[in-house]
Amino acid sequence: PFMTFQEAQQDMRHAYFAGGPGVFASGLIWILGGATALLGTRQLSVLIFFLAGMMIHPLGIVLSKLLKRSGKHRKDNPLAPLALESTVLLFVGLFIAYAALEVRPTWFYPIMLLTIGGRYLLFSTLYGRRIYWLLGVALVMAGIGTLLFGTTFYLGAFLGGGLELLFSLLITRAEKNQLGMTIP
């Protein structure tokens, strides 16, 4: 039997705690990138952001498991390709941001804010939660703002991290409320 669209979303929400742990892991990586830029160099910040960024999904799975979730969707889930395809968008944005790094270094994190913000809009479909529209728009607005105001190199990273950490708590709290779990 085929999964309905709603069943596919429910499967994704259940397996990954509505994506909250992954958003939290990503927020930590943004903060790490910002701190590295503040205390080290731009080049090291970008390298750390890229390498640590590869750990977001595995870390999100570990955090999901700590929340008593499988961290694995059903094999027949028709939304699984959307998750992978949205990752391609991430790599396109990373390539553009890296190319901009050579010409306008302060554009690196704003471009990543725009890219990842756009990617989160797809998560609304993936998880069936409109809060991802808010997160996506918040990151896009932060990206536009940091570009327009020509902020420091690291500010975009801290904005991205702060927004993702905040939204990860909102997503996780909303999922707990949905399930009737007690919230500490």
Secondary structure by P-SEA (a helix, b strand, c coil): ccccaaaaaaaaaaacccaaaaaaaaaaaaaaaaaaaacccaaaaaaaaaaaaaaaaaaaaaaaaaacccccccccccaaaaaaaaaaaaaaaaaaaaaaccccccaaaaaaaaaaaaaaaaaaaacccaaaaaaaaaaaaaaaaaaaaccccaaaaaaaaaaaaaaaaaaaaaaaaaaccccc
